[in-house]
Amino acid sequence: MGLRLFFLHQKIRPAGSIGSKLKLKELALRNISFDFPEGGVVDDWLDTEALEVLSLIDCRIAATGCWPGLLGNHNSSPAAVSSPVSSRSAGSPLGKSSRTSTPRTSTLSAPPPEKKHRLKLRSLRINSQAELWAGFLGSYEELEELYILDPPEGQEEFEATAPAGAFIDALVTNHKSIKRLRLCSQWILHKTEVQRLFRACTQLQELGLSFEQAQWVYITRLAPSSPSP
């Protein structure tokens, strides 16, 4: 069973427990603002652990506590700070995002989250580069599809953003099972990032990413070692 909802941009507010929870396999939300202070409302009506396909497009997640079953307290990504590759790669060889020369980051106030999520989630579609998503990808394993789409033209991220390297760190560590991957076209990846994906994610069947034209020769050398579709 799946549910696909489209709203004008609005807030979801707590409505209290409804007793039984929906056990959806697919959920798609658009133009939703998760910023109510009480929190927990999504887990009141939805069995998050039953989800297999999730799409959150143009959604603002200002308070992770409103969906702890999915997001927990992943307000930042440890990979964005601790990994040498992540600190170098913010979507370009120089470590600068093509969207902004000084990506916003948040201060880490807690240790990296433990792998405590028992999720069946196999497909995730978002159009956000927020740190919390990099942290989320590091909190569980076995994702098969990840689509990080471009945000709407001219729209500013509400949450602190993470570099491309933070997402790649999570993928090569926790999601070697990935088969279909599309990364934001605004991230211009370095050849080493692509090499890490090819070496770790050997089940890749579809791949969409951006890199400098001058590095194409290196990509063609890597491609033969990747699995055929």
C-alpha positions as CSV (number, residue, x, y, z in Angstrom):
1,M,0.0,0.0,0.0
2,G,1.3,3.4,-0.9
3,L,0.3,7.0,-0.2
4,R,1.2,10.0,-2.4
5,L,0.3,13.5,-1.0
6,F,0.8,16.9,-2.6
7,F,0.0,20.1,-0.6
8,L,0.5,23.8,-0.9
9,H,3.4,24.6,1.4
10,Q,2.1,24.1,4.9
11,K,2.9,22.7,8.3
12,I,1.9,19.4,9.7
13,R,0.8,19.8,13.3
14,P,0.4,17.3,16.1
15,A,-3.0,15.7,16.1
16,G,-2.5,13.1,18.8
17,S,-2.3,9.3,18.6
18,I,-4.9,7.7,16.3
19,G,-4.5,4.3,17.9
20,S,-3.4,2.0,15.1
21,K,-0.6,3.0,12.7
22,L,-0.6,3.0,9.0
23,K,1.7,0.3,7.6
24,L,2.6,1.9,4.2
25,K,5.3,0.5,1.9
26,E,5.5,3.8,-0.1
27,L,5.1,7.4,1.0
28,A,5.5,10.6,-1.1
29,L,5.2,14.0,0.4
30,R,5.7,17.4,-1.2
31,N,5.8,21.0,0.1
32,I,5.6,20.0,3.8
33,S,7.2,21.9,6.6
34,F,8.2,19.7,9.6
35,D,8.7,22.3,12.2
36,F,6.1,21.8,15.0
37,P,7.6,21.9,18.4
38,E,5.8,19.0,20.2
39,G,7.2,16.3,17.9
40,G,6.5,12.7,17.4
41,V,3.3,13.2,15.4
42,V,4.4,11.2,12.4
43,D,5.3,8.2,14.5
44,D,1.8,8.5,16.0
45,W,0.1,7.5,12.8
46,L,2.8,5.9,10.7
47,D,4.8,2.7,11.1
48,T,8.1,4.1,9.8
49,E,9.8,0.7,10.0
50,A,7.4,-0.7,7.4
51,L,8.4,2.0,4.8
52,E,10.3,0.7,1.7
53,V,10.0,3.8,-0.6
54,L,10.1,7.4,0.6
55,S,10.0,10.6,-1.4
56,L,10.2,14.0,0.3
57,I,10.4,16.8,-2.3
58,D,10.5,20.5,-1.4
59,C,10.1,19.6,2.3
60,R,11.5,21.6,5.1
61,I,12.7,19.6,8.1
62,A,13.4,22.2,10.8
63,A,12.8,19.9,13.8
64,T,14.0,16.3,13.5
65,G,12.1,15.5,16.7
66,C,8.8,15.5,14.8
67,W,9.8,12.3,13.0
68,P,12.2,10.5,15.4
69,G,11.4,7.1,13.9
70,L,13.1,8.2,10.7
71,L,15.4,11.1,11.5
72,G,16.2,10.7,15.2
73,N,18.5,13.4,16.2
74,H,20.6,13.5,13.0
75,N,21.1,17.3,13.0
76,S,24.5,17.0,11.5
77,S,26.8,14.6,9.8
78,P,30.0,13.4,11.5
79,A,31.3,12.4,8.1
80,A,31.2,16.0,6.9
81,V,33.8,16.9,9.5
82,S,35.8,13.8,10.3
83,S,36.6,12.4,6.8
84,P,39.6,13.8,5.0
85,V,37.8,13.1,1.7
86,S,34.7,14.9,2.9
87,S,36.6,18.0,4.0
88,R,38.1,18.1,0.5
89,S,35.0,17.4,-1.5
90,A,32.1,19.8,-1.2
91,G,31.0,19.2,-4.7
92,S,34.1,20.4,-6.5
93,P,37.9,19.6,-6.5
94,L,38.6,22.8,-4.5
95,G,36.1,21.8,-1.8
96,K,33.6,24.6,-2.7
97,S,30.0,24.1,-3.6
98,S,28.9,25.3,-7.0
99,R,25.9,26.8,-5.2
100,T,27.8,28.8,-2.6
101,S,31.4,29.4,-1.9
102,T,30.9,29.0,1.8
103,P,28.5,26.2,2.6
104,R,26.8,26.5,6.0
105,T,27.7,24.0,8.6
106,S,26.4,23.3,12.1
107,T,28.5,22.7,15.2
108,L,28.7,19.1,16.3
109,S,27.4,18.9,19.9
110,A,27.0,15.1,20.2
111,P,28.9,12.0,19.2
112,P,28.1,10.2,15.9
113,P,24.7,8.4,16.1
114,E,24.8,4.7,16.6
115,K,23.2,2.3,14.0
116,K,19.9,1.9,15.8
117,H,17.4,2.3,13.0
118,R,15.6,-0.9,12.0
119,L,14.4,0.3,8.6
120,K,13.3,-1.6,5.5
121,L,13.8,1.6,3.4
122,R,15.1,0.6,0.0
123,S,14.5,3.8,-2.0
124,L,14.9,7.5,-1.0
125,R,14.2,10.5,-3.1
126,I,15.0,14.0,-1.8
127,N,16.0,17.4,-3.2
128,S,18.0,18.6,-0.3
129,Q,21.7,18.7,0.6
130,A,21.0,19.1,4.3
131,E,23.5,17.7,6.8
132,L,20.7,15.8,8.5
133,W,20.3,13.5,5.4
134,A,24.0,12.7,5.4
135,G,23.7,11.8,9.1
136,F,20.5,9.7,8.3
137,L,22.3,7.7,5.6
138,G,24.9,6.9,8.2
139,S,22.3,5.6,10.7
140,Y,21.2,2.4,8.8
141,E,22.2,0.1,6.0
142,E,21.1,-1.6,2.7
143,L,19.6,1.3,0.7
144,E,19.2,0.3,-3.0
145,E,18.0,3.6,-4.6
146,L,19.0,7.1,-3.8
147,Y,18.0,10.1,-5.8
148,I,19.3,13.5,-4.6
149,L,17.6,15.9,-7.0
150,D,18.5,19.5,-7.6
151,P,16.6,22.0,-5.4
152,P,14.2,24.5,-7.1
153,E,16.1,27.3,-8.9
154,G,16.9,30.2,-6.6
155,Q,15.6,28.4,-3.5
156,E,17.9,28.6,-0.5
157,E,18.4,25.6,1.8
158,F,16.7,26.1,5.2
159,E,18.9,23.6,6.9
160,A,22.7,23.5,7.2
161,T,24.1,21.8,4.1
162,A,26.7,19.0,3.9
163,P,29.4,18.6,1.2
164,A,29.0,15.8,-1.4
165,G,31.8,13.9,0.3
166,A,29.7,13.4,3.4
167,F,27.0,11.6,1.4
168,I,29.6,9.5,-0.4
169,D,31.2,8.5,2.9
170,A,27.8,7.2,4.1
171,L,27.2,5.4,0.8
172,V,30.5,3.6,0.6
173,T,30.3,2.7,4.3
174,N,26.7,1.7,4.9
175,H,25.1,1.2,1.4
176,K,27.3,-1.0,-0.7
177,S,23.9,-2.4,-1.8
178,I,23.1,0.7,-3.8
179,K,21.9,-0.1,-7.4
180,R,20.5,3.2,-8.6
181,L,22.2,6.4,-7.6
182,R,21.7,10.0,-8.8
183,L,23.5,12.8,-7.1
184,C,22.7,16.6,-7.3
185,S,24.0,18.0,-10.6
186,Q,25.4,21.0,-8.7
187,W,28.0,18.8,-7.1
188,I,31.0,18.7,-9.4
189,L,32.8,15.5,-8.2
190,H,36.5,14.8,-8.2
191,K,37.7,11.6,-9.8
192,T,38.6,10.1,-6.4
193,E,35.0,10.4,-5.3
194,V,33.8,8.5,-8.4
195,Q,36.5,5.9,-7.9
196,R,35.4,5.3,-4.3
197,L,31.8,4.7,-5.5
198,F,32.9,2.3,-8.2
199,R,35.1,0.3,-5.8
200,A,32.7,0.1,-2.9
201,C,29.3,0.0,-4.6
202,T,29.8,-2.9,-6.9
203,Q,26.1,-3.5,-7.5
204,L,25.5,-0.2,-9.3
205,Q,23.3,-0.4,-12.3
206,E,22.4,3.3,-12.8
207,L,24.6,6.3,-12.0
208,G,24.0,10.0,-12.5
209,L,26.5,12.6,-11.4
210,S,28.5,15.6,-12.5
211,F,32.3,16.0,-12.9
212,E,34.7,18.2,-14.7
213,Q,35.1,17.6,-18.4
214,A,38.8,17.5,-18.1
215,Q,38.5,14.4,-15.9
216,W,36.5,12.4,-18.4
217,V,39.6,10.4,-19.4
218,Y,39.9,9.1,-15.8
219,I,36.2,8.2,-15.7
220,T,36.5,6.1,-18.9
221,R,39.4,4.2,-17.3
222,L,37.2,3.5,-14.2
223,A,34.1,2.5,-16.1
224,P,35.3,-0.9,-17.4
225,S,35.8,-2.1,-13.8
226,S,32.2,-1.2,-12.9
227,P,29.5,-3.8,-13.4
228,S,27.6,-3.9,-16.6
229,P,23.8,-3.0,-16.4
